[in-house]
Protein backbone atom coordinates (compact mmCIF):
# COMPACT_ATOMS: atom_id res chain seq x y z
CA UNK A 1 0.00 0.00 0.00
CA UNK A 2 2.88 2.34 0.68
CA UNK A 3 4.08 1.88 -2.90
CA UNK A 4 0.66 2.76 -4.25
CA UNK A 5 0.50 5.87 -2.11
CA UNK A 6 3.94 6.97 -3.30
CA UNK A 7 3.00 6.27 -6.95
CA UNK A 8 -0.22 8.29 -6.58
CA UNK A 9 1.68 11.18 -4.96
CA UNK A 10 4.21 11.20 -7.78
CA UNK A 11 1.46 11.07 -10.40
CA UNK A 12 -0.36 13.99 -8.75
CA UNK A 13 2.88 15.95 -8.58
CA UNK A 14 3.65 15.25 -12.25
CA UNK A 15 0.23 16.55 -13.26
CA UNK A 16 1.13 19.92 -11.75
CA UNK A 17 4.28 20.22 -13.91
CA UNK A 18 4.06 22.60 -16.86
CA UNK A 19 6.80 20.84 -18.82
CA UNK A 20 7.39 17.16 -19.27
CA UNK A 21 10.36 16.22 -21.48
CA UNK A 22 10.22 13.21 -23.72
CA UNK A 23 13.52 11.37 -23.81
CA UNK A 24 14.77 8.65 -26.05
CA UNK A 25 15.91 5.44 -24.46
CA UNK A 26 18.33 3.08 -26.12
CA UNK A 27 17.71 -0.48 -25.14
CA UNK A 28 20.62 -2.83 -25.48
CA UNK A 29 19.58 -6.43 -24.95
CA UNK A 30 21.33 -8.07 -22.02
CA UNK A 31 23.12 -4.91 -21.02
CA UNK A 32 22.94 -3.61 -17.46
CA UNK A 33 23.52 -0.08 -18.72
CA UNK A 34 20.48 -0.02 -21.01
CA UNK A 35 19.31 3.51 -21.59
CA UNK A 36 22.74 5.17 -21.71
CA UNK A 37 24.14 5.26 -25.23
CA UNK A 38 27.68 6.12 -24.09
CA UNK A 39 27.94 3.07 -21.86
CA UNK A 40 26.44 0.91 -24.58
CA UNK A 41 29.06 2.03 -27.11
CA UNK A 42 31.85 1.65 -24.56
CA UNK A 43 30.79 -1.89 -23.78
CA UNK A 44 31.12 -2.87 -27.48
CA UNK A 45 34.88 -2.26 -27.43
CA UNK A 46 36.87 -5.46 -27.14
CA UNK A 47 39.98 -5.69 -25.02
CA UNK A 48 43.08 -4.79 -26.99
CA UNK A 49 41.13 -3.40 -29.93
CA UNK A 50 42.91 -0.06 -29.92
CA UNK A 51 46.34 -1.54 -29.16
CA UNK A 52 46.21 -3.50 -32.41
CA UNK A 53 45.21 -0.37 -34.33
CA UNK A 54 48.02 1.62 -32.66
CA UNK A 55 50.59 -1.02 -33.66
CA UNK A 56 49.40 -0.84 -37.28
CA UNK A 57 49.70 2.96 -37.24
CA UNK A 58 53.24 2.72 -35.82
CA UNK A 59 54.26 0.34 -38.60
CA UNK A 60 52.78 2.67 -41.25
CA UNK A 61 54.60 5.62 -39.68
CA UNK A 62 57.93 3.78 -39.76
CA UNK A 63 57.44 2.85 -43.44
CA UNK A 64 56.53 6.44 -44.31
CA UNK A 65 59.53 7.77 -42.42
CA UNK A 66 61.90 5.54 -44.42
CA UNK A 67 60.32 6.58 -47.71
CA UNK A 68 60.38 10.31 -46.93
CA UNK A 69 63.04 12.04 -49.03
CA UNK A 70 61.82 15.63 -48.98
CA UNK A 71 64.12 18.34 -47.68
CA UNK A 72 62.53 21.53 -46.36
CA UNK A 73 63.79 24.97 -47.33
CA UNK A 74 65.19 26.54 -44.20
CA UNK A 75 65.60 30.27 -43.68
CA UNK A 76 68.73 30.91 -41.71
CA UNK A 77 69.14 33.91 -39.40
CA UNK A 78 70.40 36.92 -41.33
CA UNK A 79 69.14 35.77 -44.73
CA UNK A 80 66.87 38.81 -44.90
CA UNK A 81 69.92 41.10 -44.65
CA UNK A 82 71.49 39.76 -47.86
CA UNK A 83 70.95 42.00 -50.87
CA UNK A 84 68.64 40.65 -53.54
CA UNK A 85 70.04 39.32 -56.83
CA UNK A 86 68.87 42.36 -58.79
CA UNK A 87 69.58 46.02 -58.23
CA UNK A 88 67.09 48.29 -56.52
CA UNK A 89 66.67 50.37 -59.68
CA UNK A 90 65.26 47.33 -61.49
CA UNK A 91 62.39 46.99 -59.00
CA UNK A 92 59.17 48.72 -60.13
CA UNK A 93 58.31 51.89 -58.18
CA UNK A 94 61.62 52.34 -56.37
CA UNK A 95 62.50 55.55 -58.24
CA UNK A 96 59.15 57.13 -57.34
CA UNK A 97 59.65 56.11 -53.73
CA UNK A 98 63.11 57.71 -53.58
CA UNK A 99 61.81 60.93 -55.16
CA UNK A 100 59.00 61.15 -52.58
CA UNK A 101 61.48 60.60 -49.78
CA UNK A 102 63.78 63.35 -51.08
CA UNK A 103 60.86 65.75 -51.47
CA UNK A 104 59.81 65.15 -47.88
CA UNK A 105 63.30 65.74 -46.58
CA UNK A 106 63.43 69.11 -48.34
Phi, psi and omega in degrees: 000328180295323179294321179294320180295319179294316180298319179293321179295319179294319180296317179296320180293320180294330179293334180281341181295145177267344181225133178226105183289148174253122182248153177269138175244138179254116182261119176254120183297132177072016181250130181289340182261027182302135179109340179247110185296324181297313179294325179295315179293321179296323182288343179283343182287130178271157182291129179084005182298316183279335177294320179297316180296321180295319178298318179297320179294322178295320179295316178298322179295317181296318178297315180296325180293322179290325183279345183290122180237003182290143178239122182287153174276122184251133175267118181272154178301133179093354178299328182288345180274345181286136180295147178292166182296329182255161182285157180296328181294336181282343182279132184297130174091356182292320181298316179298320180298314180296321178296318178297319180295317180294322179295322179291324179293328180286000000 
